[in-house]
Amino acid sequence: MTQPEALKHLLHLVAQGKISPEVALNKLKYLNYEPVEDFARIDHHRTLRTGFPEVIWGPGKTVDQIAQIMQTMRQQTPIVMATRIEQAVYEQLREKLAGLHYHPLARICFVMNQDEGDRPSPVHPGLIGVLSAGTADLPVAEEAALTAELCGFRVSRLWDVGVAGIHRLLNNRQAIADADVLIVVAGMEGALPSVVAGLAACPVIAVPTSVGYGANFNGLAPLLTMLNSCAAGIGVVNIDNGFGAAILAGQILRTAHRLAERDR
């Protein structure tokens, strides 16, 4: 474990009654990081502080760096995840990491310490619904859906229900009603989250994508549409940020569950 001597000393203090378990837990939240050579510092205790582990951002790192970080993290973290991994990078990574899974559409690779097939079982309450306006938005939408699943949430998917054919969305109103948090992914003009928010009784997280013609400005147009939505209950993340939307949805559900437990 990270900083073994510090942990051992802390546990001795608890065993001797010199500090309380609550004080020890607070100290554990802020133990030091673990270095990987001179290029990375792994925050093993991020889950303890925030509820979700550190995730590796793939672009800008070499294959060897990603492999070393994942190998180090898997000793402490049940699921280690790297985002924005292209197929060619994955092909090299799987030669270095046993048990590596890859989802080409989401561009996510991951390793799991437990034997659960290619997905972990849901461990958190609630349902996250992920909607995409068009097929071209699926890489971002699937990044959100898979991230949520790897974080232990139950996910429903509803693809290609954009406003250009509004009947496709209206024919699936039950999927909107069933969700506890909705992630709505759209490019072009980005109108879908506003429509969904007018139908939903739960928080809506809008994700603009860089899909669209010239005046889309690589996602700026849908971003501004979503920020200026007249529908209440919408939060907006950055362009193409499916990962961030999934983590926000997870935090909403975890906080709701914590409040429910507190009121019992």
Secondary structure, DSSP 8 states (H G I E B T S, - for coil): --SHHHHHHHHHHHHTTSS-HHHHHHHHTT---EEETTTEEE-TTHHHHHSS---EE-TTS-HHHHHHHHHHHTTT-SEEEEES--HHHHHHHTTTSTT-EEETTTTEEEEESS--TTS----SSSEEEEEESSGGGHHHHHHHHHHHHHTT-EEEEE-S--GGGHHHHHTTHHHHHH-SEEEEEE-TT--HHHHHHTT-SS-EEEEE-S-SSGGGGGGHHHHHHHHT-SSSSEEE--TT-HHHHHHHHHHHHHHHHHHHHHT-
